[in-house]
Amino acid sequence: MTSRTEFISGRTGRGAAYVSDVSGAEHDKFMRLSAQALLPLGLLAGWFIVGLSGKSFEAARAEIGRPFPALALIVFIAIAAPHARKGVESIIEDYVHDAAQKEKALLVNKWASIAVALLWTLAILLIAAPK
């Protein structure tokens, strides 16, 4: 014979301990929106990059020098870098248990994502710049 017991949480009432406290809602919303934006941008960026294969440097440079491909590649990295940073940040927070190492890893993650985004953008601008 089993008896049904009602769990009463001290926070907000019945079953509240099993419900998210909404601390990750902003992170989740950002990750979902950026992933939705990255899908078409990733396909577009991949299309442009694959389309450059087999072309000479000058032809590829002229292709990237057009405004739409250059902007599409820059917008792709502008969204992909923070998306990747937030994803790696979640991994660090979940799996690095030492507080000092966690702080260092989060700092390195932040600056590495900024460096990659800046280098990508600079490379696109240098390639697209007219000679």
Secondary structure, 3 states (H helix, E strand, C coil): CCCCCCCECCCCCECHHHCCCCCCHHHHHHHHHHHHHHHHHHHHHHHHHHHCCCCCHHHHHHHHHCHHHHHHHHHHHHHHHHHHHHHHHHHHHHHCCCHHHHHHHHHHHHHHHHHHHHHHHHHHHHHHCCC
